[in-house]
């Protein structure tokens, strides 16, 4: 049994051609763009922007967004080539299996749990927080009691202890059941959400632009210093390191566009639609992010986002800088945040279920993960397991523990995707490619190499504590692979 054995491309493509017997092809290019925008605009835009400005870069957080967008664009070109050439569920996991062998495929599949499952739980926790904000500031009713909306590891300023985060568990359960009902229905609901929240973001940019205070953008790139947060953790603030730290922090804001590729097997015309879905959603969101960050950091100072405006930062900045006449906008922002978080959770759970589906079919996880619902043709058992795992995590673990872990796990996945393009160009030069990443010839692979470099720079900016967490997570994955997956792999054990 070789841990480096690769899954033959002809086998992957044969699985794709048999998709009418499995996953239904129901998604169009617009559905994919909407899924990508739905995943991208949400937690990152409304939460991580202010965090990166306060802890890392001040107003130059916009440059951090540009760095993160460049890394995503380079990786996105690689994703587009692979997803249009290998239209099968599984995203980076599948591409790695075809190019670099089973062990690295397992590593990336295990790593993607950090992006999709842990990321969905993190956003579910944030959804719970903003639900309370909606109840208090928009509907003017009582919030959900602290004990029922926070984990057991959290204590309020007044000494209340959390018990369980019921709203977070609720939203994860509802969306998981929606995904079992069908991808087409999920995409339709997500499309409505996308229209609403994009409209709100545009309104903030338009109305907020005239309230920008130039003093808040001076100096645009602060001098090098160290900012120590309330947990006693130091962060590089200002200068190049501050910008790299901000890029790593706001990278969470871009997580999701690659999830589009996990739905390749459910796309009507993947060779045309996948590149449009991936690059189109990334382009739209990058423009909105840079404009939004410029407006937000111009409305209030860095100190505001470190203190009184830290919670519900966007709504608080609008109320503080734009006055009572724009209270309606602050309330709309709260509603948009809930919409945004909901669609992010939807796409992350969709991506995780499709990765589990592919790994179950390959025998690296129990075969039940690859079972489809007899009526809805969705991987319902994978969705149910994910509901339990993600729901429990959202209910009992604080959200701030794993935010950066989601970013570093995704960056690691992007690096392997970029390398996969180089390997596949060399080992399969004659393979039909409907979309080719530019400047990616294996003799001079400029785009993939630059993608690796930019992603490594952002990992560097996240700091050594996150490097150690990623290493620990991968070590746990090795134990599972050598203890179960290697012995049950269909590729290495065709008789099983």
C-alpha positions, 0 to 999 in steps of 0.5 A: 500500500503506497501512501503516494499512490495517485488517483488516476485522472481517467477515474476521476473524470469517469466519476464526473461523467456518471454524475447523473446517477449521483449528485444532480447537476442543477447549478449555473454560473450565476448560482456559483457566483452567488454562492461565492459572494454569499460565502465571502461577504459576511463575517470578514467584512463586518467583523474582521475589518475592524479587528485588523484595523485595531490590532494590526494596520490602522487605516492601511487595513485596505492594503492588507485587503489588497494583499489578501486579494492578490493571494486569493486571485493567484490561488483562484486562477489555479482553482479555476484551472483544476476545477474546470479540468477535474469537475468532481466534488472535493475541491483541493482534496480531489486535486491533490489526490490526482496530482500528489498522492493519497497522503497529501490528499488526506492532509489537505482533506483534514486541513479543509475541516479547519476552513469549512467546519471550524469556520462555519462554527465560528460564524455561527457563534458570531450569528448568535451575537448579532441576533442579540444585537438585533433583538435589543437595538432593532426590535427593542426587546429583551436579549436571549439570556447570557447563559443560553447564548454563550459557551461554558467558557465565557463569563460576562462583565457582570459575572454571568456564566454561559452554559450553551449557545443555543442560537448558534446551534439552531442556525447550524441545524437549520442550514444543515437540514436545508442542504439535505433538502437540496442544493438547488433550493439552498442556492435559491435561498442564498441568492436572495440573501446575496442581493440584500446584503450586497445592497446594504454594503453599497449603501454604507459605501455611498452614504458613509463616503461623505462622512470620512474624516481625513484625520482618521487616515493619517498616517495611513501606514502607522509606525511600527509598534506592538499592540497588546489586546485584552487577552495579553496577546501582542500583535505587530501594529503598523509597518510591513509586518502590521500589513501582513498581520492584517492580511492574515486577519482579513483573509478570513473575509475571503474564505469561501470563494474556493468552496465554489469548486466543491460543487463542480459535480453539481454544475450544469457546465463546469468547464465554462461555469467554474472559472466564472463562479470562482473569479467572478465572485472574488472580483466583485467582493474585492472591490467592495472590500477595499471601498468598505474598509476605506469608509469604515476606517475613515468614519472613526479612529483606531482607538474607537475600534479598540474600545467602545466601538469594538462590539458591533463595530460597523453599526457603532461607527455609523451611529457615532460618526454619521449621527441620529439621521442614519440610525436606520442605516445602522439597523439595516447593517445589523440585519445585513450582518445576520443575512451575511452570516447565514449565507456564509454558514450555508456555503461552508457547510455545503463545502464540508459535506462535499469534501466528506462525500468525496473522502467517504467514496474514496474510503479515507472516511467511513463509506457512509459519508458517501451515501446519497439520499434516495430522493434528494440525491444529497450526501445526507449522512455527511450533512447529519454528522457535520450538523452534530460536529459543527453544532456542538462546537458552536454551542460550547466553544468560544468563537475567538479561539479558532478564527485565525486557525480557519485562515491558516488552514485555508492558506495551507490548502491554497498553497497545495492547490498552487503546487498541484497546477505545477505538478499536473502541467508536468505530469499530464501536459496533454490533458484537456483544459478548458481554462488555463491559468496564465503564466503557469507553464511548469518550466516557468510557473509564475502564477502558482509560485507567486500564489505560494509566496503570497500565501506563505507571507500571510501565514508568516503574519499570523504568528508562531502560535497559529503555526503550532496549532496547525502542526498539532492539527496535522499530527492528529490527522496523521494518527487517523490516516495511519490508524484507519484511512490507509487500511480502508482506502479504495485506491490502495485496497480495491477489493474492499 
